Amino acid sequence: MKYEALFSPIKLRGLELKNRIFLPAMMTKMATVPDGQVTQALIDYHVARAKGGCGLNVTECCAIHESTHGLGYLALYTEEHKAGIKKLIDAVHEVGGKVCVQIWHGGQVPRALLPDYRKPMLTNEMSKEDIDMIVECYGKSTKMAVEAGADAIEYHTAHTYLPHTFLSAIYNQRTDEYNGSLENRARFSMEVIRKMRENMPEDMPLLMRMNSCDDHHKPGGLTVEDMTAFANMAIKEGVDLIDVSRGNGDSAGLKYEVPSIDVAQGYNIENASKIREGVSVPVSVAGRVNYPELANKFIAEGKIDMIAIGRAQIADPEFCNKAMRGEDDLIRRCVGCNQGCFDAIMDPKFPTITCMRNPFVGEEGKEIPKAEKPKRVLIAGGGMAGMTAANVLKARGHEPMLYEASDHLGGQFILAGKAPTKREIEAAAHWEGEEAKRRGVEIHLNTPVTPELIEEVKPDEVILAIGAVPLVPTFAGGNQANVTNAHEVLGGITKPTGKVVIVGGGLVGLEVAEFLGEQGADCTVIEVGPAVGANLGWIRKMCVNETLARLGVKCLTKATCKGMTETGVIYEQDGENKSIDCDYVVIAIGARPRPFQDLHIKCNELGIPCHVIGDTLKARVALTAVAEGKRTAMLI
């Protein structure tokens, strides 16, 4: 076995787990709305990860009372809820997995998702009677989880949820025995833990998820030392494992709760290790660990005892089995884009989470259907949309033929991966190409698709995924010699230095600013809209803005580039023309689809069905391109 520490067993009270990996609680939006019942999709999602080798599946948070039961959340406070949880647990048990049910009250966090007939309970507004009632609810939900067949229970005290807002002096403004000293602020949690243990068998482990610290950068926040003391209080009351997370829901600390690609892998390990040194029970850690060698290293070095691997198991349900077999190259890696998980949670247009790396999330119970009649499908374009289509077509038994005009696969993912912190994006593009080779997809590089090629090959169907090219308007006047575009900069064709003006503050423009800023360039971004990063998700935008501030990148918003001078750029802002001197100008105002009408016309002439996907249809985020590649391949 390659990763012996990671795949060694561990015992928590009477529960023995086959390895040190668990699937942490992550919202999927697969619960029914508004009643929070388990769906078959959620069951299949968990079964796939259990079959994939995960040591312990933790359910997403289960609301213990209607005051925290937001739309889309699971719940466990009625007999109907219990029946649904039992069905999930039974299904996971059938494939040899173990289930931990997470018991939860979100306090202030789920308020935006509460229907009008459910009123929130907040730390500073709760009476003693309210507190006693909620403590009883924790006990009742725990009892239901036990009756449903759970192998373990987890108490969630992190992420600005109700127990966290009792514990943190930043939030707790009460004037009674639940505020003051750390012991007083921990009083609520100790009452909850005692009540939960009263409703659990002696040999069943109780886990506690907690923050490693507060990330508000304000006086009064919880320190690692505070959290170690809190953990020891909880251990005395019967907690068997400390599950160390990080982050909060109402500040820049959110980046640590659902870390994007901008946050370093394993960012929480040092805090977790300090806590482990100060407690007497095993400690686990969550914090963007999506490489088995990193997880194994942390455990082998004795820094932690277990590891929460969440989004990496969303991206590849077989993560554990592949790692255990030493098949690292076969693992489909999470890249921390946040597009299909966190961003989809926040976007009502998405019915459930999905994944840019795994567009089959939510469909785990469905077999990929084999084609009734295999077809020869010509795919024009070897970017992520085209490669996804090719790999799904091959899995279905079709004969995809992938044609790429350049000398490599990957498309704009290769360029995106040149930006600082985004090497994982480039690696994902290379992986998808290697997967196509492993599957036996017919690949032709340096071969642009032309009408003549379509006529020569005579495929049964055609998919056009030739991508987009930068929009590069010509600005009047001035020195045009030092004007370039984002693709040329990220691709290394041009290397701007000195003072650089970047026209366009979307994702690509900001990537250029990061790229050049890290190399020492003095960058200014000119953006026509009211803010930069409009096409970035919430957390990624937060992280990118922090990076721009660190690098000293200046952002001029509500500003329109009007032309060039001999020494720089003219722009309009607040109704007046202004100028800025620079050495280079980089255009990053978006992209337009590559012309494909001649290919489409040829397909029509030959009676060949033709599908247009990805940026060839319209330039959008990678999640959409991958989803369209998969969907189109499933329809053929």
N, C-alpha and C positions, 0 to 999 in steps of 0.2 A: 504494500500500500504506500502511495507516494506521500500522503500527508497524515502521518501516524497520529500526531497530536490532535489534529482537527477531527479525525474520525475514530478517536478513542471514546469508549463509553463513559458516562458520568451518571452518578446516582444522586437524586434529590429526594430526601426522605425515602419513601417506599417506591419511588418511580425511577427506573433505570432507562436511560436514553442511549441509543446506539451510537450517537455522535454528538459533537459540541455545537451543531448548527441548529438554530431555530428560525422559523419564519415569524417575524414580528407582526404585531397588529398594524394593519394598514387599511384605510378605508378603500372600498372598491366600488361603492354605489350599486352593489348587486343585491342589497336588501330591498324588499318591497317598500313602496311608498304609498301611504304614510305609516303603515303599521309595523315596519321594521322586521319583517319575517325573512327567514333564510330562503333563498331561491335555489333552484337546481343548478343555475350557473355558478353560484357561490360554492355549492358543494363540490361541483366538478373542478373548480379552481383550486380548492384545498386538496382534493384527492390527487390531482396532478402533481402538486408539490410533495405530498407524502409519498407517492409512487416514485418521485424523483429523488428520494433518499433523504429528505429533510428529517432531522431528529425529533423536532417538536413544532407543530403548527399552532400559533397563537391566533385565535379569532380576532377579527377587527373588534373595536371596542363595542361592548354591549351596554346600552343605556339602562340604568337601574330604575329610572323613574321618568314620568312624562315630562318633568321640568328640564330634562336634558335630552329628550328624544327628538332630535332634529330630523328633518326629512332626509332619507337616504341612509340613516344609521341603523345598525342592528339594535335589538333591544332584548332584555331578559327580565321582564317583570310581570308577565302573564303566563298562564299555562300554555297558551298558543305559542308564545315565544319559546318556551321550554321545549315543546314538541319539535319545533324547527331546528333548534340547536342540537337536540338529540339525533335528529336525522343526519345532520352534518357530521357529528361525532361518530355515529355508527358507520357512515360511509368511509371515513378516514381510518377507523379501526379495521375495517374489512381489508384494506390494502396494507396493513401493518404499521400505520402511523399512530402518532400520539397527538392529543389535542389539549391545549391550555385555553381556557375561556377567560378573556379579559373583561373585568368588571369596571364600570366607568361612570363617572359623573363629570360632565364637561364644564359645569359652571358657566362662565361668561362666554366661552368659545362658540357653542352652537346656537347662540341667540339668533343669528341671521337666518338660520334654517328652521327655527321653531315656527310651526303654524300658530295662528292667533289664539287657538284654544289651549295652547301649552305655554305656561308662564315660566321664565327662567328663575333659578335660585342662585343668588350671588353671595359670595362670602360676607360682604359687609352689610347685607340686608337680611340675613337669616336670623330668625329668633332661635332661642335655645330649643324650643319645640320643633322648629324646622330641622335643626341639626340632629336631634334625637330621631326624628322620623327618617331622615336620609341615612343615618347610620343603620337603622333597622332595614332599610331598603337594600343596603349593601349586603346585609346578612341574608335577606330573603333571596336575592339574586344569586348569591353564592350557593345557597341550598339548592336552588333550581339547577345550577350548573352541575353540581354533584349528582343530582338525580338524573340529569341528562347523560351522565357517563363521562364527564370530563376527567382527564388524567391529572390536571393541575389547574390552579386558578391564578390569575394575575390581577393585582391591584395597581391601578394607574394613578401616579401622583405627579406626573410631569406636565410640561407643555402648556402651562397657564390654565390647566383644568382646575376643578374645584379644590382638590387637596393641595395643589401647588399654590393657589391664591390664598389659602389659609396659612401655608408654611412661609411664604415670602413676605417680608416686611414691606416690600414695594407695593404689594396689593392689599395686605391685611391691615385695615384701619379700624378694626373692632376695638371696643373699650372694655371687654370682659376677659374672662379667663382663657379665651382662645387667642389672645394677642399678648405681646410683650416679649418674653424670653423665647428662645428657640424651642424650649420644651413646651411652652404654652401654645406656640404656633403649630407645633406638631401634635397637640392634643387631639384634634379632630381625626388625624390619621391613625393615632394609636387606638382611639375608640373604634374606628372602622376595622382595623386589623383584628382587634379582639373579637369583634362581632363576626367577622368572616371566619376566623379560626373556630369559633363556636359551632359553625355550620359546616365544617369540613371534617372528613375522617382524619384520624391522627397521622396516618401514613401518607396523606396527600400533600404534596408540596404547594406552598404559597409563594408566588413570585411577586416582586414589587418593582414596577418601572418608575424610575425617578430621574430627574435632571442631575447632571454632574455639577452644575453651577447655574447661576442666573447670567443671562447674556444681555442685560439691559444697559450695562455701563453706567449705572446709577448707584448712588449711596444706598446701602441697606440691602443690596442684592445678596443672594445666597452664594457662599463660597464652597470650594471643594471640601474644606474642613467642616463647614456646616452640614453638608450633605453626608459626610462620613458619620458625623454624630447622629444625624437623623436616621441613617441606615442602621446604626447600632441600636437605637431605640426600637426600630421596627423588628429587628432580629430578636430582641428580648420578648416581643409579643408574638413571635411565631413565623416570621418571614424566613424563607429558606434560600432564596437567591435574589441578589440585587441586580436588576436589569438597568444599566446606566445608559440613558439617552441624553439629549441636550436640546436646547432651543425653546422658544416661546412663540406665542401667536400674535403678539402685538408690538413687536419691535423688529429691528434688523436681526435679532436672534432667530427669527424664523428660518434663516438660511441654514441653521444647524439642526432644525427639526426635519426638514426635507431637503438635504443638501444637494445642490446642483453641481455640475461639472466644475464650477469655479472654486469649490471647496475641496481642500486636499483630502485624499483617501486616508482613512484612519484618523481623522482630526480629533476624535474624542478619546483616543486610547490612553493618552497620558493622564487625563483626569480620571478615567476609569481605573487605571493601574494604581493611582494614589488611593482611591477609595478601597480597592482590593487589599492594599497593605494595611488598612485600618479596620477591617471587618473579619468575622470568623466564618462566613459562609461564601459559597461561590459567587462570582461576579461575572456578568455578561456585559457586552458593550454593543451599542449601535453607533454607526458613524461612517457610512460610505466605504464599507469593506467589500469590494466586489471581485477580489482576486483571491483564490484559495491559498496561494502561497503567503499572502499577507496575513490572512486569518490564521493559518497554521503557525506562522512566525510568532504572532502575538500570544498564542496559547502555549507554544513550546517554550517561549521565554518566561512564562509564568506571569505575564502581565494581566491576563484575564483567564476565565475558565470556560466561558461559552461566548458565542458571537451571533448577533442578530444579522442575518443576511436577508434583506427584504427585497428591494427592487431588483437585485441581481437574480433572485428567483422568479420575479415577474418576467424578466427578460428571457430567462431560460429555466423552465420548471425542472429540467434534468441537471441543474447546476451541481447538486450534491453528488449524484451518481457519476457524472463526468469527472468531477474533481477526485472522487475516491478512486476511480480507475486510472487517474493520471492523464486524462484526455483534456488537458487544459486548452489545447488549440480548438477543441470542438465546442467550447462554452461560448454561447452567444452573450456577449457582455452588455450589461447596463452601462450607459455612458453619462448618466446624470443629467439628461436633457430636461427632465421634469415635464415634458410636453404631454405624455400620455397618462401620467400618474397625477401629480399635484395639479397641473394646469387643467387637466380634464375634470378633476374633482371640483375646481372652482368655476368651470364653464358649464352652464346648464344645457348647452347643446350636446354634450357628451352624456349618453345614458349611463355608461359605466366607465371605469378606467380602461385604458388600452396601453400600448407600448410602441414606441417608434421602432424598437428592435424586435418586437414580437407582436405583430398585428393580430395574432390569434388569441390574445388575452380575452377572457370572457366566453370563449368558445371551446374550452378544454374538453367538454364532454362530447364534442362532435368530431367524428373522424373526417380527415380530409378526403373528400370523395374522389375516387378514381374516375378518370374520363371514360365515358362509354365508348367513345371513338377517339383514340389518340390523334392529335393534330400536330402538324409542323407549323410552329408559330415563330415568325420573324420578329425579333425585338430590336428596335432601333434605339440605341442609347444604353450605356453601361453604368449609369448612375444608380442611386439607391432604388428608385422606382423600377427601373429596368431590371436590375439584379433581383429584386424581390419578386417581380413577376416571373422571371426565369426560374427561380428556385421553387416557387409554388407550382408552376406549370410542370416542372420535372417531377415533383412529388406526386402529382396527380397522374403521371404517366404520359404526358404530352412530350413532344420533341422540340424544346425551345432552341432557337438559334439567336445568340446574343451578338449584335454588331456594335462596335464602339469605334468612333472616328479617331480617338486619340490612341496613345500607346499603353494606356492603363485603364482599369476600371475604377469606379468610385465617384466620378463626376465632381460636383461642387463640395461633396463631403471632404475630399482631399484638400481643397482650398480652405474650408472651414477649420480643418484640423491644424492649420498652420498658426492660428491665433494662440496666444498664451493660454495655458490650462486646458486646451482642447485637443491634445494629442489622441485622446480616447476616441474622438470623432473620426479622425483619420484611420485609426486602428479598426474601427467598426466597418469602414468602407472596405479596407483590405480583407477583413474577415468575410464579408458578404461575397466578395469576389472569390476567395478561396473556397467558400461553401459551394459556389456554383461549379467550381472545378471538381470538388469532391463528389458532387451529385452527377457529374458527367454532362453538364450543360455544354453545348457546342458554342465556343467563344471565338469571335473574330475581332482582333484589335487592328488599329490603323485602317479601318474599313468603314468609311461613311456610307450610310444607306442612301441610295439614289433610286429614282424611278426605274432605271435600267437594272439595278440589282434586284429589285422586287420582281421585275418581269423575268429575270433569269432564274431566281430561286423558286418562284411560284409557290409561296407558302399558303397554308390554308387560312391563316389569319395573321394580322400584323398589329403590333403594339408600338406606338410612337412615344418614346420617352427620351427625346433628344435634348431636353432641358431648356435652359434660357441663357441669354447673353446679357451683359450689363447694358443698361441704358446710359449712353454717353452723349449728352447734348453738346453742341458746340457753342461755347460762350464767346461773345464778340470781344475783339480787341486784345491787346496785351501780348505777353509771351506764352505761346502755346507749347513750347518745347518741353516744359516741365509739368505738363498736364497728363495724368495717367488715370487708371481706374482701379477699383478695389481688387478685381481678379488678377490684374498684372502685379499688384503689390503682394498679395498673399501667395501668388504663384512664383514669386522671386524674379519676375521678368524685369520689374523696375524696383529700385531701392531708394525711396525718398529719404532725405536726411535734413537736418536743420529745422526750420519752421515749416510745418505742413498744415495746409487747410484741407479738411475732409468735407466734401459737400454731400450731406446726407447722414442723418443720425439714426438710421435703422440698425438692425442686427449687424449687417455686413459692415456698415460704416463704423460702428463701434468696435467691431473686431479689428478693423484696420487701425483704429486709434490705439487699441491695446497693443497690437502687434508692433507698431512703430514707436509707441510710447515706451515699451519695454526696451527698445533699442536706443533710447535716448532722444528721440525726436520730440520737438516742441509742437504738440498737436492742438489744433482748434477745429471743432466740429460745427458746421453750419447746418441747422435743421429747420425746415419750413414749418413744422408742426410745433405744438406747445411744449413738447417734451421729447427728449431722445429716447430711443428704445421702445417705441410704441408697439412693435411686433414681438417684443420679448415677454415671456411669462413673468409673473409677479416676483418670484424668487430670483430668477436669472437677472431681471432688471435691477433688483436690489444689489446683487453681487457685482454686476458690471459697473453700476454707478460708483460703488465703493472703489473698484479698481481704477476707474477714470479719475476719481478724486486723488487717489494715491499717486498716480502718474502725472498729476497736474494738467490733465486734459481739460481745455476750456470748451464749454458747450454754449453756442449761441442759438437760442430757440426763437421761433416766430421770425425767422430770418430767411430771406430768399436771395440766392446767388444771382446777380444780374450781369456780371461780365468780368473781364480780366483787365488788369493794368500791367505795365511793364514790371511792376514789383510785387504784384499780389492779386487780390480779389476784391470786387465791389459787391456789396450785398445791401439789401433793403431790410430795415428793421424799424418798427414803430413809425412807419411812414417816411423815413428819411434814408438816404443813401449813405452808406459808410464803407470804409475800406480797411483791409488788413493786409499787411505785407507778409510774404511767405516765399519759401524757396521752391515748394512743390504744391500742386493741387491734385487731390485724389477724388475722383467722382465715384460716389456710392449711393446713387439715388434710386436703386432698384434694378430690376431686370425685366426683359420682355421675352416671351417664348421665341425660340428659334423658328424660322419659317419652315412650315411642313406641308403647305398646301399642295406642292407638286407631288409629294408622296401620297397624300390623301387622294388626289385626283387619279393617280395611277392605280391605287387600290380599287377605286370605284370603277375604273375602266375594266379592270380584270375581274370584278365581282368578288374581291377579297374583303371580308369584314375588317375594319380598321378601327383601333381604339387609341385615343389620345389621353395620356395620363401625366401626372406630375407637373413639373414646371413647364412642360410643353403645352399644357392646357392653361395654366396660370401659375406664376411664381408664388409659392406659399411655403409654409414650414415643412420640415422633413417628415414629420408625422403624417401629414396629408399625402405626400408623395408615396411613402411606403404603404399606407392604407390603400391607395388607389392601385398600386402594383399588385397587392394581394387580392383585392376585390375583383380586378379585371381577370386575373389568372383563375379565380374561382368560377367566373362566369363562362369561360371558354370550354 
